């Protein structure tokens, strides 16, 4: 949900539409880019009710602007996804469902999860995966703290530190040794740090890329696909 994640979603949406339609095609997309300082404070304060009200207000504005479905470009704030979805009359594309679908398609039943502390420690993410029959492993407490710190002190500022990358890869390998068949990059900024090919033998599930792929497919399947809004 940081400006860096929003920019990556926008870039990938346009690339996906252009790949499918060719020429000068681009995504017809309504974006409400939030003030990440406000969202980060909600996380610090664990003010989830206030976060839900804030995001419902923005989601309704996106709907009023003509969107045919909604994509919430964050993992952490899917904690209040149910509240957002209930407020809308358009479909809501849930990031966990899209990721679980990809894991199941690969025959993966156990994944390791990296993300912010709320994603790794609160039940909302694991429970959503469990509905699809996918078990979730998380790093040890000290490693969870490191993953969370790197997200907020580095990645959401656009900073890429080679030492942090090495630590992430170590944590991912540890999760693989514990039985994870795949690793879920459960933060929209993590894909800026690690990517495919970094963990031989363990699949990576980039929630940003998977979310965008589903959005592109949905947009281009709409009756108004000539203008492909999303």
WOSULJO-V529080 format. One record per pair of residues at least 12 apart in sequence whose ideal C-beta (glycine too) atoms are under 6 Angstrom apart, sorted by the first residue. I is the first residue (numbers start at 0). J is the second residue. D is the distance in Angstrom with one decimal. If there is no record, write none. Layout:
[[I/J/D] [I/J/D]]
//
This chain:
[[0/38/5.5] [0/72/5.9] [0/73/3.6] [1/35/4.7] [1/155/4.2] [3/157/5.1] [4/72/5.7] [4/187/3.8] [4/188/5.4] [5/32/5.0] [5/72/5.8] [8/72/4.7] [11/211/4.2] [12/26/4.2] [12/28/5.8] [12/211/5.6] [13/25/4.8] [13/26/5.1] [15/215/3.7] [16/215/5.9] [19/219/5.9] [27/226/4.9] [27/227/5.4] [27/228/4.4] [28/229/5.2] [29/61/5.2] [29/64/4.5] [29/66/4.8] [31/57/4.7] [31/60/6.0] [31/61/5.2] [47/79/5.9] [50/79/5.6] [51/79/3.9] [51/82/4.2] [54/83/5.6] [55/83/5.6] [55/86/4.6] [58/83/5.0] [62/87/5.8] [62/89/5.5] [67/89/6.0] [67/221/5.4] [67/228/5.4] [68/89/5.3] [68/90/4.2] [68/92/5.9] [68/217/5.8] [69/91/5.1] [70/92/5.0] [70/214/5.0] [72/187/6.0] [73/187/5.9] [74/94/5.9] [74/114/5.4] [74/118/5.2] [74/185/4.8] [74/186/5.4] [74/206/5.9] [75/115/4.7] [75/117/5.2] [75/118/5.6] [77/94/5.6] [78/117/5.9] [78/123/5.0] [80/93/6.0] [92/213/5.8] [94/206/5.3] [94/210/5.1] [95/127/4.0] [97/209/4.9] [97/210/5.5] [97/213/4.7] [98/183/5.9] [98/204/5.2] [98/206/5.3] [98/209/5.4] [99/128/5.4] [99/131/3.9] [99/133/5.3] [101/204/5.7] [101/209/5.4] [102/133/5.4] [102/181/5.8] [107/180/4.4] [107/181/4.7] [109/134/4.6] [109/178/5.4] [109/179/5.7] [109/180/5.5] [110/135/5.9] [110/179/5.7] [110/181/4.7] [110/183/5.0] [111/136/4.8] [111/174/3.0] [111/179/3.5] [111/182/4.7] [112/135/5.1] [112/137/5.3] [112/183/4.9] [112/185/5.1] [113/146/5.3] [113/184/6.0] [113/185/5.8] [113/189/5.9] [114/185/3.3] [114/186/4.5] [115/147/5.4] [115/150/5.7] [115/186/5.8] [116/147/4.5] [118/185/4.8] [119/137/4.5] [119/143/5.2] [136/174/5.6] [136/177/5.6] [136/179/5.2] [138/170/5.1] [142/170/4.8] [145/166/5.9] [149/163/4.6] [150/186/5.4] [154/188/3.8] [154/191/5.8] [155/188/5.9] [164/192/5.4] [167/192/6.0] [167/193/5.4] [168/197/5.9] [171/198/5.2] [175/201/4.5] [181/202/3.8] [181/204/5.5] [182/201/5.8] [182/203/5.4] [183/204/4.7] [184/205/5.0] [184/206/5.8] [185/206/5.9] [187/207/4.8] [190/205/4.7] [190/207/5.3] [214/229/5.2]]
//
